[in-house]
């Protein structure tokens, strides 16, 4: 009976989990759903390319993170922005997108080197956490009222500005761990905001799925960065206490 009860609970769990996704087909218009599929498919490709970039930094001497590479990443983003989103330019813009993701992955390399020196398992834990957090906040945004989180834009920009000022000039006022948690919270807020903004833009005729994928890619990478640093700081503190 206990085994049967557990099986029923598992089936119920999977049924409810499936409903989270199938309910979106009922809530969102078909063109919006098709656009979101294109956005998230492109995002998945971008994350994979970024992972390849990070591996390139870690295990080869071909390309390493540095100032010139950062300039190249900015150039690729500006090239993507400056190229009209037309069918004729789609392959070119995908190339810019791939280049931007690859160079972003390389730029994360030094952070991953630090994490590997502390505990190699941090990277896998941070990546899993990023996928879960990003997925949860994305679904929360899509299931919420269509404009519920759009008001967050100004507050998030302001919070980012103040966090940057504190990090640069007044870090001594707050514990590093608290600053990192604030940064993670802001990044999660941007997932809520950007997801709803993409939906509303598409409803108003903006079908640029590549740029929308860039916006979510930046959110994804930011969450990953914060988790890597937070986990590294926590592990480092735990090691110091044991000593």
C-alpha positions as MATLAB code, in Angstrom:
seq = 'XXXXXXXXXXXXXXXXXXXXXXXXXXXXXXXXXXXXXXXXXXXXXXXXXXXXXXXXXXXXXXXXXXXXXXXXXXXXXXXXXXXXXXXXXXXXXXXXXXXXXXXXXXXXXXXXXXXXXXXXXXXXXXXXXXXXXXXXXXXXXXXXXXXXXXXXXXXXXXXXXXXXXXXXXXXXXXXXXXXXXXXXXXXXXXXXXXXXXXXXXXXXXXXXXXXXXXXXXXXXXXXXXXXXXXXXXXXXXXXXXXX';
ca = [
       0.000    0.000    0.000;
       2.846    2.341    0.861;
       4.462    1.633   -2.516;
       1.140    2.278   -4.267;
       0.718    5.562   -2.368;
       4.197    6.710   -3.352;
       3.529    5.830   -6.998;
       0.287    7.832   -6.898;
       2.066   10.815   -5.328;
       4.743   10.657   -8.020;
       2.130   10.525  -10.786;
       0.318   13.497   -9.241;
       3.580   15.429   -9.012;
       4.426   14.819  -12.669;
       0.849   15.636  -13.703;
       0.951   18.961  -11.842;
       4.400   19.704  -13.249;
       3.121   19.028  -16.752;
       0.152   21.298  -16.151;
       2.544   24.189  -15.481;
       3.611   24.001  -19.127;
       0.344   22.979  -20.793;
      -1.476   25.822  -19.022;
       0.702   28.285  -20.931;
      -0.881   27.120  -24.201;
      -4.243   28.154  -22.770;
      -3.006   31.461  -21.325;
      -0.819   32.773  -24.147;
      -1.724   33.320  -27.780;
      -0.352   30.855  -30.335;
       1.930   33.436  -32.078;
       3.391   34.411  -28.686;
       4.045   30.754  -27.806;
       5.774   30.209  -31.150;
       7.917   33.284  -30.544;
       8.847   32.084  -27.046;
       9.849   28.682  -28.411;
      12.181   30.420  -30.857;
      13.582   32.634  -28.071;
      14.258   29.794  -25.635;
      15.669   27.524  -28.345;
      18.084   30.292  -29.317;
      18.898   30.865  -25.639;
      19.725   27.165  -25.193;
      22.082   27.350  -28.180;
      23.678   30.498  -26.731;
      24.271   28.874  -23.332;
      25.868   25.860  -25.047;
      28.156   28.143  -27.060;
      29.070   30.059  -23.893;
      29.966   26.757  -22.223;
      32.263   26.004  -25.157;
      33.860   29.430  -24.685;
      34.438   28.780  -20.981;
      36.005   25.395  -21.761;
      38.242   27.063  -24.344;
      39.548   29.435  -21.664;
      40.039   26.692  -19.079;
      41.688   23.983  -21.147;
      43.418   25.656  -24.084;
      45.811   28.525  -24.648;
      44.071   29.560  -27.866;
      41.859   32.281  -26.392;
      42.022   33.778  -22.910;
      39.831   36.355  -21.181;
      41.209   39.872  -21.390;
      40.558   43.496  -22.300;
      40.639   42.964  -26.083;
      38.200   40.077  -25.815;
      35.838   42.257  -23.763;
      35.997   44.915  -26.474;
      35.257   42.219  -29.047;
      32.215   41.077  -27.074;
      30.872   44.639  -26.920;
      31.526   45.078  -30.651;
      29.567   41.900  -31.459;
      26.626   43.070  -29.362;
      26.641   46.494  -31.040;
      26.848   44.817  -34.454;
      23.819   42.710  -33.550;
      21.893   45.778  -32.399;
      22.873   47.721  -35.523;
      21.843   45.002  -37.987;
      18.129   45.158  -38.877;
      16.109   42.107  -37.843;
      15.119   40.944  -41.314;
      14.955   37.496  -42.893;
      17.942   38.375  -45.084;
      20.070   39.291  -42.050;
      19.037   36.329  -39.901;
      22.181   34.222  -40.466;
      24.460   37.230  -40.007;
      22.748   38.189  -36.743;
      22.911   34.583  -35.526;
      26.640   34.718  -36.207;
      26.958   37.873  -34.105;
      24.883   36.212  -31.392;
      27.077   33.103  -31.405;
      30.226   35.232  -31.242;
      28.837   37.269  -28.354;
      27.914   34.127  -26.406;
      31.313   32.526  -27.082;
      33.278   35.569  -25.915;
      30.999   35.902  -22.883;
      31.771   32.290  -22.018;
      35.492   32.995  -22.271;
      35.095   36.032  -19.991;
      33.558   33.763  -17.329;
      36.673   31.556  -17.487;
      38.690   33.319  -14.733;
      35.726   33.045  -12.350;
      35.512   29.318  -13.068;
      39.250   28.952  -12.449;
      38.732   30.466   -9.009;
      35.842   28.080   -8.306;
      37.866   25.064   -9.448;
      40.632   26.027   -7.027;
      38.127   26.103   -4.142;
      35.948   23.096   -5.038;
      35.292   21.722   -8.568;
      31.734   20.714   -7.608;
      30.794   24.401   -7.262;
      30.479   24.818  -11.039;
      27.978   21.970  -11.466;
      26.009   23.121   -8.416;
      25.909   26.717   -9.675;
      24.814   25.643  -13.162;
      22.041   23.431  -11.770;
      20.929   26.230   -9.458;
      20.944   28.718  -12.336;
      18.748   26.492  -14.506;
      16.276   25.947  -11.645;
      16.150   29.609  -10.587;
      15.921   30.919  -14.149;
      13.250   28.364  -15.033;
      11.182   29.059  -11.912;
      11.206   32.841  -12.345;
      10.508   32.545  -16.084;
       7.450   30.368  -15.440;
       6.289   32.669  -12.632;
       6.492   35.614  -15.017;
       4.665   33.828  -17.842;
       1.860   32.623  -15.551;
       1.375   36.020  -13.892;
      -0.910   38.779  -15.174;
       0.494   40.077  -18.459;
       1.855   43.372  -17.091;
       2.343   42.484  -13.410;
       6.148   42.780  -13.414;
       6.672   45.475  -16.039;
       6.679   48.157  -13.332;
       9.902   46.609  -11.970;
      12.033   48.079  -14.770;
      12.823   51.430  -13.160;
      13.317   49.934   -9.696;
      15.696   47.277  -11.018;
      17.763   49.845  -12.919;
      17.964   52.039   -9.824;
      18.891   49.084   -7.602;
      21.605   48.032  -10.067;
      23.044   51.560  -10.064;
      23.154   51.767   -6.259;
      24.613   48.277   -5.945;
      27.357   49.245   -8.392;
      28.138   52.393   -6.362;
      28.264   50.407   -3.124;
      30.503   47.766   -4.710;
      32.918   50.421   -5.992;
      33.012   52.980   -3.187;
      31.335   51.675   -0.033;
      31.896   47.923    0.056;
      33.208   48.200    3.620;
      29.746   49.265    4.830;
      28.122   45.913    4.029;
      29.197   42.254    4.208;
      30.286   40.907    0.815;
      27.806   38.051    1.156;
      24.931   40.546    1.521;
      26.032   42.492   -1.573;
      26.179   39.256   -3.576;
      22.709   38.204   -2.403;
      21.356   41.617   -3.405;
      22.912   41.218   -6.853;
      21.371   37.761   -7.216;
      17.953   39.092   -6.189;
      18.200   41.903   -8.754;
      19.153   39.405  -11.478;
      16.109   37.280  -10.604;
      13.973   40.414  -10.803;
      15.291   41.059  -14.302;
      14.160   37.565  -15.358;
      10.611   38.444  -14.266;
      10.758   41.824  -15.988;
      12.482   40.790  -19.234;
      10.246   37.750  -19.732;
       7.048   39.785  -19.543;
       8.583   42.567  -21.610;
       9.445   40.091  -24.381;
       5.853   38.816  -24.414;
       4.418   42.337  -24.581;
       6.895   43.404  -27.279;
       5.898   40.415  -29.389;
       2.223   41.261  -29.009;
       3.056   44.711  -30.360;
       4.816   43.343  -33.434;
       8.427   42.876  -32.265;
       9.520   39.457  -33.577;
      13.267   39.828  -32.995;
      13.753   36.503  -31.227;
      17.557   36.752  -31.438;
      17.767   39.987  -29.446;
      15.168   38.720  -26.980;
      17.379   35.654  -26.463;
      20.327   37.996  -25.793;
      18.363   39.742  -23.026;
      17.574   36.449  -21.312;
      21.102   35.142  -21.924;
      22.532   38.108  -20.006;
      20.127   37.387  -17.118;
      21.135   33.707  -17.125;
      24.856   34.476  -17.066;
      24.446   37.033  -14.277;
      22.627   34.533  -12.066;
      25.328   31.945  -12.779;
      28.114   34.397  -11.906;
      26.512   35.331   -8.598;
      25.897   31.705   -7.645;
      29.500   30.724   -8.410;
      30.847   33.547   -6.234;
      28.329   32.920   -3.427;
      29.089   29.195   -3.318;
      32.835   29.846   -3.457;
      32.598   32.365   -0.614;
      30.525   29.942    1.456;
      32.931   27.052    0.902;
      35.891   29.274    1.716;
      34.233   30.395    4.974;
      33.439   26.804    5.919;
      37.056   25.774    5.314;
      38.336   28.623    7.504;
      36.004   27.600   10.342;
      37.244   24.001   10.220;
      40.822   25.217   10.593;
];
